[in-house]
Amino acid sequence: MGCSSCSTGKDGQPKGCKNNGTCGTDGCNKLTVFDWLSDVELPSGQKAFDGVEVRFKNSRKEFFKNTDNLTLSMGDIVATEASPGHDIGIVTLTGELVRVQMKKKKIDPTSSDIPKVYRKASQRDIDVWQEAREREEPMKVKARQIAIRLNLKMKISDIEFQGDGSKAVFYYTAEERVDFRQLIKEFAYEFKTRIEMRQIGFRQEAARLGGIGSCGRELCCSTWLTDFRTVKTSAARYQQLSLNPLKLAGQCGKLKCCLNYELDTYLEALKDFPRQDQKLTTQKGEAVCQKVDIFKGKLWYAYEKEYNNWIELDTDAVKVILKAQREKKPVASLEEFTAEVETNPTDFSNAFGQDSLTRFDKPKRKKTRGKRKSNKYKKTRKNNAKS
């Protein structure tokens, strides 16, 4: 768990902070941030930065100005400026790191267009906010039913109420442009609130809703990933992955973002490899590259019309063959560059020292119950005769 209030309780059971999203250290929420400058004091005479990062429902974050110099810390619930009214969010970052994040998002910290923080949320603000949040799931079901009835090719993925309950933002995904003028009229009549439609991409939808990936962990986009870079199929080719759409696609239907994580390392390693589309010319014939192992630095070649017979070579041997090829002095064959691999038989030893590893190899003796009975009968007869 993220904070001490969520730590393990009695008998190994999770305690649970029961803060309903208002965690004291903001460790149980999406896109959490560790303030590594919290224990560092500012130089004398320097004023603390008045920017604040506030997180709203799911992964939506925005920056605000603390013009009233409120004492804010991570986990505080604040009322922020909105259009119209105010919104309720949780402070996720304060201090100089906010300036760094704003520059990363290409936002001018000195701009006058940045909204401000009104106050710390009162209990009445929190009650209104919680009531609005409870209305979102029933509204989502009803909104989808209306969209299906109007035959609109769109999917309403999420609904987010403003903190004061005066406006509802409908997030939707669509392949094509959608005319939802009639939809907004029916939404306004049905839900009796101000409606705003906002289209998002499929990656943003997965980030908002969250889920478990094929690796068994929570989706990167919903926990820590904030910038969605373009993922191409060439990233899978460089990493020698099979081009299977079912395995390469994530829950958003697009290529997985994790394909880019190790791509730079693979590209750096492939600089020492010769081109795979270049044939090796020998006196025996031309050979074509069949397989590459980046980690071992090995390449497998096969002569033309002998594709079932693969010959293993390392990168240094291939470079020597290519150098001789450029000098128009081709080598005799590829077999003279193959290194014999010594295979030592594995010696399985008894690591526990209790049972023999070959105890199951010997056949078990069959128990002859008849002989035992006859021997027992003979012994009883002898004892009776002696008595």
PyMOL commands that set and color helices and strands:
alter all, ss='L'
color gray80, all
select helices_A, chain A and resi 4-6+10-12+96-104+123-134+136-149+181-191+202-209+220-223+233-238+245-248+257-260+263-270+315-326+335-337+369-386
alter helices_A, ss='H'
color red, helices_A
select strands_A, chain A and resi 51-55+61-65+77-81+86-94+117-120+155-161+167-173+194-199+280-281+286-293+298-303+311-314
alter strands_A, ss='S'
color yellow, strands_A
deselect
rebuild
show_as cartoon
